[in-house]
Structure formats: C-alpha cells, structure tokens
Amino acid sequence: MALKYAVNNSLSAITSLPSGISGGALNLISTQTASASPSIEFSLDDSYDSYIFKFYDIHPSAEGSGIYFEFNFSTDGGSNYNVAKTSTYIEVFHDEADTSTALQYSTAHDLAQGTGFQRLITGLGNDNDQGNAGYMQIFNPSSTTYVKHFISNMNRTYFGDYTGQDLIAGYGNTTSPITNLKFQMNSGNIDAGIIKMYGVS
C-alpha cells in the first residue's frame, strides 16, 4: 500500500490534504455574539455526525454561587427544551490566594433523567475581567436509533477570584433527532461572549 503524505515540511504551508486522506476537519457553521442576551440558540441537522461548540469569554450579568451557564436540547425545532438527560459532573477549583482547592464529584450539578437545563459552569463571577471559556461536543444528534452523547470541558472564573474546571459528560435520552440547542444563564443574561458552532467532518 502506498504511503500518503504531505510534501510540505511546514504545516502552515499545507493548503489541502493529499488525495485519499480526509476527515477530522472542523467546519465553522455559525458564530453568535451575546450582548445582554437572555439565551443563544443553534439549529442542528444531519449534515455532520458531530458538532462542537466553543465558548469565548462568556460573561454573566449576575454573579454568585447560584449563577450557572447551562444548556438544553430540543427535538421539535426549538418549541420545547425538555429532553431527559443523565449526566456526570466533576469540578476542580483553586483560588488566587492559594488557600482553597478541591477536586470533587458534584451531585448538585448532575442530572438523572432530568428534563431541565444541564449546568456547564457554576458559581460565576461578573467582574469586568472575568470571563468563561471552553467547549462542548455532541455526537450523532440526528440518530433515530441511539441516545445523544455529549461531553464538555469548561474553565470558569468563579466569584471570589477562583479558577475552576468543570468536566461534564452525559446523554440526552431520546431516539428522536436533536434539532436545536439553547445556551443561557439560569439567572440574568449572557452579558457578553461568543459561541461558535463547528461541524466535524
């Protein structure tokens, strides 16, 4: 079998893959910018087997231990966001003063067949220099056979000057295609931030 390889030594000089090699590319589909937005919604279709959402400097209008950035699925074009979800939630945090750290499973933030919104990051701060970033991926959302798996890795600026990493995994327990996703704060608005949606080819 012939070896397929790129002749350019510099990756930045490669403009296309050699014939016979494909896949793994992220294709930007949509970019939405929040500005005192109650929520941000995206539509999905069967063009891709997986979608990735990247979050840049998500800034809440409110702050505190009870402020969450969260999402939910819709199977009816966005009329209802109420898909049952089962999830796991691990969080790590460390404060600027180096006095408080933790690595823990959070039973308060997971779901067990819950139809409400799934938290992605918790305890957010809204200082001018505090924003939150990370990504979420959903797999095969248009399947009519299997549940809809998702994973998320977020870094947050916790109120009280902490950094925190939130790791979430789970599934939407439906065999209906996921048609829409909604992101929101559980209280107040998404004051600022950018969300980009990519299809994985």
PyMOL commands that set and color helices and strands:
alter all, ss='L'
color gray80, all
select helices_A, chain A and resi 11-13
alter helices_A, ss='H'
color red, helices_A
select strands_A, chain A and resi 26-37+39-43+50-60+68-74+85-95+101-105+112-114+118-122+132-139+148-158+162-172+180-185+190-200
alter strands_A, ss='S'
color yellow, strands_A
deselect
rebuild
show_as cartoon
